[in-house]
């Protein structure tokens, strides 16, 4: 999940600076956030004039490129995936990058399919290097149950994808499939921590806000006892403190209280089942890696 999680209840739109006053002609409407058409200037033969013309030409390429990406969302997904692949390859290597990008894509498409199943529009995933991916939607669920269903759809899809990679490894003994399975199991297990805007927080939000306290405790244990820590995990924990406080303040809001007890029990059971399965499979994948390295 990215830092700007697209599945949160309505909290106001993302700020987009207003477009400059329309002063020229363009095939992009003046109200578009991508519109920018500076007023014509007197031409100059000086070096400054040439630099200004070059800058305007570069801006035109960027402007129309943004519009092109917005009009063709699949292209935005492919290009952002390529950028992420390149970034991960430089740090972790090519096969790791392929496995990670594929597992992130499968996970995020689970969210997309559930959002669209509920009758809302959602873009395909847009990859953000070293942060995951983001999905953008204009509508939001009307209650916490629908939000939780969107939240758990990602880990379910990701778990299926990781299990498929595990089965392929068992059939072929190709270590690339084992790598993909290991990444998938760990990635989805991490996302089920009920903290901040990770999927686990959305899944368990209708059940009880105390799960966010437990999530912060899980991170504290991983850091203090198992010495597993990362900059991103610490940032998530710090941001999760404010989210936890908001969860307790809004616990009596009809957005949450409208969820029936049976649905809360089902969400809690599904979350626990996924955590147990992913935890066991992550340990098995790690043990296989150790045995293969010998």
Number of C-alpha atoms within 10 A of each C-alpha: 21 17 17 13 15 18 23 14 15 12 7 6 7 7 6 8 8 11 14 14 13 15 12 11 12 11 6 15 12 18 13 11 14 19 21 22 19 13 11 8 9 6 10 11 7 8 9 10 14 13 11 14 15 12 12 14 12 11 14 15 11 13 15 14 12 14 15 13 14 13 11 11 15 15 15 20 19 15 15 18 23 17 15 24 23 16 17 20 15 11 10 10 13 15 15 18 21 20 23 22 22 20 26 23 23 22 29 26 20 19 26 23 19 20 25 14 11 12 11 15 16 18 19 23 26 24 27 17 18 11 12 18 25 19 20 16 15 11 15 17 20 11 16 23 25 17 22 23 19 25 28 27 22 27 30 19 21 27 25 17 22 31 21 15 23 24 15 17 18 13 10 10 12 12 16 16 23 24 22 27 30 27 22 31 29 18 22 26 22 18 21 25 25 27 30 25 23 21 31 26 28 27 27 27 26 27 25 16 21 14 19 25 16 14 21 21 14 15 20 17 13 13 15 10 9 10 10 12 13 10 7 12 14 14 12 18 19 14 15 22 16 11 18 22 13 12 22 14 11 13 16 11 11 11 16 18 16 13 16 12 12 9 13 19 14 12 21 17 12 14 21 13 12 19 21 12 13 25 16 12 20 20 14 13 20 14 12 14 15 10 9 9 7 5
